[in-house]
Amino acid sequence: MAHDGMSSLQIAKLRKVVSERTVRRWQHLYRSTDTIDLKTPADRPRIILTKRFIRKVKNRFIYKGPQSARKLANSLGISKETIGRIIHEDFHLHVYRVTIESNLNDEHKQRRESFTYWVRKFLRKKDREENLIY
């Protein structure tokens, strides 16, 4: 069909089964290898989670202590998603994100409170002005 002068979009619309991007990928495969091999997936290969690999992650937790998922993934050379899947599915734990909270004293609390009063008062004035008929 590509030899007939049809674009990848026209082929995708004609077949109504696959997207234009898939048709383009198939055309590229056909031009480069003269075949379309659909047995191998187009995306990157997934890491097979073996018991040995899971044990390796567990040992990192035991000996190195708590570590962020990002640092653990970088040290093992895998993605954060894979580490998150191991922690969640195999260890039955949840990946969490450390948040830094500011240390407020009484002065900060008082300033925040006065600001909220000011905002409420300002909004009330604004509502009154909108409801006036000129």
Secondary structure as the mmCIF struct_conf table of DSSP 4:
data_model
#
loop_
_struct_conf.conf_type_id
_struct_conf.id
_struct_conf.beg_label_comp_id
_struct_conf.beg_label_asym_id
_struct_conf.beg_label_seq_id
_struct_conf.end_label_comp_id
_struct_conf.end_label_asym_id
_struct_conf.end_label_seq_id
HELX_RH_3T_P HELX_RH_3T_P1 ALA A 2 ASP A 4
TURN_TY1_P TURN_TY1_P1 GLY A 5 GLY A 5
HELX_RH_AL_P HELX_RH_AL_P1 SER A 8 ARG A 15
BEND BEND1 VAL A 17 VAL A 18
HELX_RH_AL_P HELX_RH_AL_P2 GLU A 20 THR A 33
BEND BEND2 ASP A 34 THR A 35
BEND BEND3 LYS A 39 THR A 40
BEND BEND4 ALA A 42 ASP A 43
HELX_LH_PP_P HELX_LH_PP_P1 ARG A 44 ILE A 48
HELX_RH_AL_P HELX_RH_AL_P3 LYS A 51 LYS A 64
BEND BEND5 PRO A 66 PRO A 66
HELX_RH_AL_P HELX_RH_AL_P4 ALA A 69 LEU A 76
TURN_TY1_P TURN_TY1_P2 GLY A 77 GLY A 77
BEND BEND6 ILE A 78 ILE A 78
HELX_RH_AL_P HELX_RH_AL_P5 LYS A 80 ARG A 85
HELX_RH_PI_P HELX_RH_PI_P1 ILE A 86 ASP A 90
BEND BEND7 PHE A 91 PHE A 91
HELX_LH_PP_P HELX_LH_PP_P2 ILE A 100 SER A 102
HELX_RH_AL_P HELX_RH_AL_P6 ASP A 106 ASN A 131
#
